[in-house]
Amino acid sequence: MKSLRASTALTAVTIVVADQATKHLALNALGNGRTIDIVGSLRFNLAFNKGMAFAKGQGIGPIIAVVGLIVVAYLLIGLRRDTKPGAVLVGMVAGGAAGNIIDRLFRGDAWLRGAVVDFIDLQWWPIFNIADAAIVLGAGALVVASLVPARPVAKAESRIERGSGMTKEAE
């Protein structure tokens, strides 16, 4: 159980570090209105989002930040993580939410009034960041995993004899 919690925490921290590092790079490289074309329709283009997903809900950043903090706390404390993949997926969602909350807390005129830094631009999808990608991929995979019935654990054909330490096949 401790290793699953550690997997969740390590994944979350990794996402937060990657998210904040790439946002720092984007602010430095794209701060003057510059865009960088990567391949096909993918380009880096700096944008700031004071709302929620797809730039909806502009001006309710403080509410989004508080709800986000509650979600992160629930994910890290309350949600069951029975498998390593489940623990990693929960870490992705929690880390992504934490990455965007950090922006709301510290990238603005006042506490909780900051804008989320977005910079990954596909030109046919709203501009997003590493945290957004982690949230969407982690949550999507958690939903899919919840729809797949659990596989029954195969019972061992050979059982250890009480006290002998030998299996039936070894006798």
C-alpha positions as CSV (number, residue, x, y, z in Angstrom):
1,M,0.0,0.0,0.0
2,K,2.8,2.4,0.8
3,S,4.5,1.7,-2.5
4,L,1.2,2.6,-4.3
5,R,1.0,5.9,-2.4
6,A,4.6,6.6,-3.2
7,S,3.8,5.9,-6.9
8,T,1.0,8.4,-6.8
9,A,3.1,11.0,-5.0
10,L,6.1,10.5,-7.3
11,T,3.9,10.8,-10.4
12,A,2.2,13.9,-9.1
13,V,5.5,15.6,-8.3
14,T,7.0,14.7,-11.7
15,I,4.0,16.2,-13.4
16,V,4.2,19.4,-11.4
17,V,7.9,19.8,-12.0
18,A,7.6,19.1,-15.8
19,D,4.6,21.4,-16.0
20,Q,6.2,24.3,-14.2
21,A,9.5,23.9,-16.0
22,T,7.9,24.0,-19.4
23,K,5.7,27.0,-18.5
24,H,8.9,28.8,-17.4
25,L,10.5,28.0,-20.7
26,A,7.4,29.1,-22.6
27,L,7.2,32.4,-20.8
28,N,10.9,33.1,-21.6
29,A,10.8,31.9,-25.2
30,L,7.3,33.1,-26.2
31,G,6.9,36.2,-24.0
32,N,7.2,38.7,-26.8
33,G,4.4,37.3,-29.0
34,R,6.6,34.9,-30.8
35,T,5.3,31.5,-31.9
36,I,7.4,28.5,-32.7
37,D,6.2,26.0,-35.3
38,I,7.1,22.4,-34.4
39,V,5.6,20.0,-36.9
40,G,2.4,20.0,-38.8
41,S,-0.2,22.0,-36.9
42,L,1.7,21.8,-33.6
43,R,3.2,25.0,-32.5
44,F,4.1,26.8,-29.2
45,N,2.0,29.9,-28.7
46,L,1.8,31.6,-25.3
47,A,-1.7,32.2,-23.9
48,F,-3.1,32.9,-20.4
49,N,-6.3,31.4,-19.1
50,K,-8.1,33.0,-16.2
51,G,-11.1,30.7,-16.6
52,M,-11.4,26.9,-16.7
53,A,-11.1,24.4,-19.5
54,F,-11.3,25.9,-23.0
55,A,-11.1,29.4,-21.5
56,K,-14.7,29.2,-20.3
57,G,-15.7,30.8,-17.0
58,Q,-13.4,33.8,-17.2
59,G,-13.3,35.7,-13.8
60,I,-14.1,32.7,-11.6
61,G,-10.4,31.7,-11.1
62,P,-10.6,31.9,-7.3
63,I,-13.5,29.4,-7.2
64,I,-11.7,27.1,-9.7
65,A,-8.6,27.2,-7.5
66,V,-10.5,26.3,-4.3
67,V,-12.4,23.5,-6.1
68,G,-9.1,22.3,-7.5
69,L,-7.5,22.2,-4.1
70,I,-10.4,20.1,-2.8
71,V,-10.0,17.7,-5.8
72,V,-6.3,17.3,-5.3
73,A,-6.8,16.6,-1.6
74,Y,-9.5,14.0,-2.3
75,L,-7.4,12.3,-5.0
76,L,-4.3,12.1,-2.8
77,I,-6.1,11.1,0.5
78,G,-9.5,9.6,-0.3
79,L,-9.4,7.7,-3.5
80,R,-8.5,4.1,-3.4
81,R,-5.5,3.0,-5.5
82,D,-5.5,-0.8,-5.7
83,T,-3.1,-1.1,-8.6
84,K,0.1,0.5,-9.8
85,P,-1.5,1.8,-13.0
86,G,-4.4,3.2,-10.9
87,A,-1.9,4.9,-8.6
88,V,0.0,6.5,-11.5
89,L,-3.2,7.7,-13.1
90,V,-4.4,9.3,-9.9
91,G,-1.0,10.9,-9.6
92,M,-1.3,12.3,-13.2
93,V,-4.7,13.9,-12.4
94,A,-3.5,15.3,-9.0
95,G,-0.2,16.5,-10.4
96,G,-1.9,18.3,-13.3
97,A,-4.5,19.9,-11.1
98,A,-1.7,21.0,-8.7
99,G,0.3,22.5,-11.6
100,N,-2.5,24.7,-12.7
101,I,-3.4,25.6,-9.1
102,I,0.2,26.9,-8.7
103,D,-0.4,29.2,-11.6
104,R,-3.7,30.5,-10.1
105,L,-2.0,31.1,-6.8
106,F,1.2,32.8,-7.9
107,R,0.9,34.1,-11.5
108,G,-1.4,37.1,-11.0
109,D,-2.0,40.5,-9.4
110,A,-3.4,38.9,-6.3
111,W,-3.5,35.5,-4.6
112,L,-5.9,33.1,-6.4
113,R,-6.3,35.6,-9.2
114,G,-3.6,34.3,-11.5
115,A,-3.9,32.9,-15.0
116,V,-2.9,29.5,-16.1
117,V,0.0,29.5,-18.6
118,D,-0.9,27.6,-21.8
119,F,1.4,27.2,-24.7
120,I,0.8,23.9,-26.7
121,D,-1.2,24.9,-29.7
122,L,-2.5,22.4,-32.2
123,Q,-4.5,25.1,-33.9
124,W,-7.5,22.9,-34.1
125,W,-7.9,22.4,-30.3
126,P,-7.8,24.9,-27.5
127,I,-4.2,25.8,-26.3
128,F,-3.1,23.7,-23.3
129,N,-0.1,22.8,-21.2
130,I,1.5,19.7,-19.6
131,A,-0.8,19.8,-16.6
132,D,-3.9,19.9,-18.8
133,A,-2.7,16.9,-20.8
134,A,-2.0,15.0,-17.6
135,I,-5.4,15.7,-16.2
136,V,-7.2,14.7,-19.5
137,L,-5.1,11.5,-20.1
138,G,-5.2,10.4,-16.4
139,A,-8.9,11.0,-15.9
140,G,-9.8,9.4,-19.3
141,A,-7.8,6.3,-18.5
142,L,-9.3,6.1,-15.0
143,V,-12.8,6.3,-16.6
144,V,-11.9,3.6,-19.1
145,A,-10.4,1.4,-16.4
146,S,-13.5,1.8,-14.3
147,L,-15.6,0.4,-17.2
148,V,-13.5,-2.7,-17.7
149,P,-14.6,-5.5,-15.4
150,A,-12.0,-6.7,-13.0
151,R,-10.3,-9.9,-14.0
152,P,-10.8,-12.7,-11.4
153,V,-7.6,-13.7,-9.7
154,A,-6.6,-17.2,-10.8
155,K,-6.5,-19.6,-8.0
156,A,-3.2,-21.4,-7.6
157,E,-3.6,-25.0,-8.8
158,S,-1.2,-26.2,-6.2
159,R,-1.6,-25.3,-2.6
160,I,1.0,-25.3,0.1
161,E,0.3,-28.1,2.6
162,R,-0.1,-26.9,6.1
163,G,3.1,-27.2,8.0
164,S,5.0,-29.1,5.4
165,G,5.9,-26.2,3.2
166,M,5.6,-28.4,0.1
167,T,3.2,-28.2,-2.7
168,K,1.0,-31.1,-3.8
169,E,3.0,-31.4,-7.0
170,A,6.3,-31.7,-5.1
171,E,5.1,-34.7,-3.1
